[in-house]
Amino acid sequence: MFKRMSALAVATALSITPALAEIQTVHGDFKTEHGATTHPHGSFEGKLDTDTHTLTYHFHYAKLSGPVNAIHLHGPADDGQDAGVLVPVEGPYKTHMKGRLTLTPDQIKDVQDGKTYINLHTEKYAEGEARAQLTVK
């Protein structure tokens, strides 16, 4: 009888335990786009949390034509395709940045499917000078 109650207690506990969030590592290397003649360096690293709907990130960049005046998460788009802004990255813009973006379920799926990118905009390349296509590792 003790074993039966124990199994019942375990089954009950499992049925009311919330599902654990899936945390995925996200990565992307910056490269030039939109005809930029610069040779940017840098990369994006992040953690995608499907429970809190957040993308926590840190990234760095260098060797652009000038200061960055806007950064956005764009999508959905495959590598080499352009897409609209999904979420702006708040400034001030520095060569090393950390932060967190709140995403919708559709945006989370776009990140998981490799259809989002971080875009660095400068005065010379207003459409974007450098881009890091995000992939889940």
Phi, psi and omega in degrees: 000323179299318180296320180297317179294320180298315179296319178297318179297318179296314180299319179295316180297319179294326183287338181254358178284127180292152178296142178284144178292148174264124177252123182240144177274133181239139183219153172195141176258138179284138175218164182288158174207173178054038176075013179297141180260003179279172179232078185294149173240153174138172180206163179245133173231137181208169175235120178263120181251110184285344179279314182268356180059042182235152171241104178271133189223160162214137178211163178219155179209159179201167174066044173262172183288343181179189180298147175282132179247355175197146175222135181221155164267122182249159174161180348282139179197144172284166178305130180091349177259150177266153177209168180286170179287130173266311183213130175284149173262123184288143176275188006290148184270123181230164182291343173233123183227148175225149178174195182213137175247141174263129186241156173277165176304321178295320178293323176300315179298320178299318177297313181299327181274002179075025184250028176228158178210152173266131183240130178257119182256137176235171179298316182292325181237078185296333179279349180129129180258327181222149185217140173238107176287127185271135176229148177272130180272000000 
